Amino acid sequence: MSPLYGFDAPDVAYVRLVETDEHSVTNTADVPATAHVTLVWRPEIAIVPGSSWRIHHIGEPVPFTEVPRTAIGTDPRTS
């Protein structure tokens, strides 16, 4: 699934985990999320350049205000 980024927090992303037998789904509303992955951009612990996304939580999405962030205001999509 495509990531969704936190409002005013591009260093936090959410990815829906879904259960389906289909290879691709044209309407994501037809497939409810089984869980969400909350990701946080942590460039200070990157081993390989551009590999700074880290899993913060799997389950319900965590509000970006509750995620420990070290790159606040950084948009990794433009770096």
N, C-alpha and C positions, 0 to 999 in steps of 0.2 A: 504494500500500500504506500501511497505517497505521504511524506511527512507533512504535518501541520505545525506551523511555528507559533510560539507564544505571542500574544498581542503585546507589542512593545518589548518583546524579548526574543529576538532572532537567535539567541544562543541557547534556547530551549526548544526542543521539537518533540512532537508526539506522533507515534506510528500505531495505527490500529492493527491488531492481530485478529484475523478472521478465520473461520472454518468453512471451507468450501471445496468441492471437488473440481470446480472450474479453474482453468488456467488464467483466465482474465474475467473480470466482472465489469460490465458497462455501467451499472448503477450501484454505487457503494451503499446506497440506502437500502438495497435489497438484501444486503448481507450484514447483519449486526456484528459488532465487534465482540470478540470473546474476551479480549483484554487490550490494554494499551501499554506501549513502552514509552516511558518518559526519558528523553535523552538530554544531556547537557554538554555544551561545547567547552572542553577543558584543554586549551592549547598548551598549557604549561606541562602537561604530562604526555604529550604526543611522542610516540616512538618513531613513527614515520610521518613526514609532513602531510598534513591534510587528514590525519587519522585521529582527530581530537574528540570525536563524539564518544561519549561514555553513557552507558545505561545507568540511570539513576533509580528507576523503579519499573516493575512490571506488575500490572493490575489496573487499578483505576488511574486515570491521568492525575498527576500531581500539579497543583497550581504553580506557575512559574515563580510566584513570590515565596514558595516554600522549598525551592530547589537551591542547593548551595552552588552559587555561580561565581566564577572567577573572571569571566570575560564579558561582564555586563556591558551591553551596548554594541558588542561586536557581532557583525553579521557574517558568518562563515561562508555564506553563498557569494559574497562579494570580495572575499580575501584571495 
